[in-house]
Amino acid sequence: MFQEKEYLRLKKGSHIAVIGGGPSGSLFAFFAQKFARKIGLDVHITIYDGKDFSQAGPAGCNLCAGVISETLVSALNRDGITLPAQKIRRSIKGYYHVHSSGTSFIDPPRKSCTIYTVFRGNGPRFARFDGNVSFDDFLLQCAAQHGVEVVRASVVDFFLPENKREKARLVIRRNGSIQEVEADLVVGAFGLNSKMITKLPNMGFGYQPPEALTSLHAEIPLIKNKIKKIYQDRIGVFSLQGLQNLRFGVVTPKSDFLTISLVGKKDVHRDVLSQFLCHPQVKNIFNDPASIPFYSCQCRPKLPIGPSKKPYTDRLVIIGDASFSRHFKNGIYSAFITAKLAAMTALYHGISCTCFHRHYYKLAKKEIIRDNIVGQILFLTSHYFAQNKRLISFYATQIKKKSSFLGRFLLFFSWNMMTGEISYKNILQEIFFVRFHTYLQPDRISRLIRKKRKRLDILYRIKNKKKRVLNDK
Ligand SMILES: Cc1cc2nc3c(=O)[nH]c(=O)nc-3n(C[C@H](O)[C@H](O)[C@H](O)COP(=O)(O)OP(=O)(O)OC[C@H]3O[C@@H](n4cnc5c(N)ncnc54)[C@H](O)[C@@H]3O)c2cc1C
């Protein structure tokens, strides 16, 4: 069995420096501390992040729609992390899909679902809440309660040692002054909106950041009942015609806000937001379309659309968005997966390039990267459906017939594509199963037999006719 060199294993007193206190950084620190305790190893873990999650607006926010999927809620629960009610901005009852043939309502396959919406920071700019509602702050506090040190400081630079026996060095900016710290392991949990992403490819170990699109977010204040009741507890997915550069828009309800997220075929520019809000099908979700509230907070975060290359080397591992993320879905759950895998590798196997390749990269590849290839195909197919008037109207009529087999299947497909609850591979398997299943329906079989019999009859008659002609001759 492969045994890592002693100096590339964590030992008593080792220091782990985590760059970034978003979901991946906090969860890595949480798991690393938990696993260290399990194996009786006393390590020191520090999270460095310059952001203050008690601030409202972009200064305290990690820029996302804030949908906490059912998969993430149960994964966190299994590891003893329960989301407190104070952080939940809305419990989601279902989805609606707006397309050129109208609106289709996508209800959960079970009676209830546990999808929540949250604010990543302490709410949008100018918002005021009782206490801190930030989801990222909650995860950071979970790590801190397990003994992780949280330092409000930005990492300006870091250096990996040429001699593998030596430690890595980090340059920190804290309260305006520069400090240097040493670390046995550096964890890059800095996401895609960080300067670090441009620095790392020059470090020479082969890292290439994920390909990414610039998206657009806006928070709209919703003073009571501005949005029609039917849409209040649902997440809206908009496949609109007439907006050339828009791939899809998502409208996420929070307590007193609506989060609009726009994703394009290329980077989205600010003018797309007003075009989106002026679209008649978007106006239709508001009680008084003439008075759509003015958006108070806007940002343009990066959304990964591919995997990174070689996000690890000796004494360094990169996790979260800066490494791998599920295609267009559950970014925070992907951060959970990469954080847990990296923490397991570091504590149970070692901190060398080989260890991260075997126990981190290979598993993440299986879980996320390969599945994303299927995801890309499914998204392209759905996009094609949504753009084709005939197909989308067929979809809309079928999905209404919840009692029919095809209607139920389309509901299953749409629900899982929208929530990302099951892997894309499993969705594809279901599609093949349905194809097989519909093919074997009793009425279809009898129709096939009748058709075959008819053809055989015709062939028989032709054959007889030929025989008679030959006999006559
Ligand atoms: C349009 C859009 C909508 C999305 N909607 C959802 C959604 O509804 N649900 C979902 O699950 N996911 C969603 N995501 C994805 C989600 O935002 C990310 O997957 C998730 O935030 C990744 O977490 P992370 O910890 O890797 O990075 P981040 O959340 O970006 O955190 C990185 C942290 O590192 C810190 N940092 C950066 N550089 C430094 C430095 N030099 N020194 C110290 N600290 C540093 C930052 O301050 C930040 O706190 C969405 C993304 C986009 C773009």
The ligand as a Gaussian input file, in Angstrom:
#p B3LYP/6-31G(d) Opt

LIG

0 1
 C      -25.669000      33.473000     -10.416000
 C      -25.325000      32.536000      -9.320000
 C      -26.330000      31.968000      -8.545000
 C      -26.028000      31.003000      -7.621000
 N      -27.031000      30.465000      -6.882000
 C      -26.777000      29.451000      -6.037000
 C      -27.810000      28.871000      -5.263000
 O      -28.946000      29.322000      -5.300000
 N      -27.519000      27.813000      -4.472000
 C      -26.248000      27.305000      -4.393000
 O      -26.033000      26.305000      -3.694000
 N      -25.223000      27.888000      -5.066000
 C      -25.458000      28.941000      -5.877000
 N      -24.432000      29.544000      -6.547000
 C      -23.075000      29.021000      -6.399000
 C      -22.444000      29.436000      -5.073000
 O      -22.463000      30.820000      -4.950000
 C      -21.005000      28.944000      -5.012000
 O      -20.939000      27.622000      -5.465000
 C      -20.433000      28.981000      -3.596000
 O      -20.490000      30.270000      -3.092000
 C      -18.991000      28.497000      -3.614000
 O      -18.444000      28.605000      -2.357000
 P      -16.881000      28.882000      -2.146000
 O      -16.643000      28.805000      -0.688000
 O      -16.100000      27.981000      -3.027000
 O      -16.611000      30.349000      -2.699000
 P      -17.221000      31.745000      -2.238000
 O      -18.587000      31.574000      -1.727000
 O      -16.998000      32.660000      -3.375000
 O      -16.309000      32.177000      -1.006000
 C      -14.990000      32.588000      -1.183000
 C      -14.525000      33.322000       0.058000
 O      -13.122000      33.548000      -0.047000
 C      -12.817000      34.866000       0.384000
 N      -11.575000      35.271000      -0.273000
 C      -11.347000      35.449000      -1.588000
 N      -10.075000      35.829000      -1.787000
 C       -9.496000      35.884000      -0.575000
 C       -8.196000      36.215000      -0.124000
 N       -7.226000      36.570000      -0.966000
 N       -7.942000      36.186000       1.206000
 C       -8.897000      35.818000       2.098000
 N      -10.158000      35.500000       1.719000
 C      -10.444000      35.530000       0.401000
 C      -14.029000      35.699000      -0.056000
 O      -14.134000      36.876000       0.713000
 C      -15.173000      34.698000       0.204000
 O      -15.700000      34.844000       1.489000
 C      -24.695000      30.581000      -7.439000
 C      -23.674000      31.214000      -8.134000
 C      -23.975000      32.216000      -9.037000
 C      -22.879000      32.920000      -9.755000

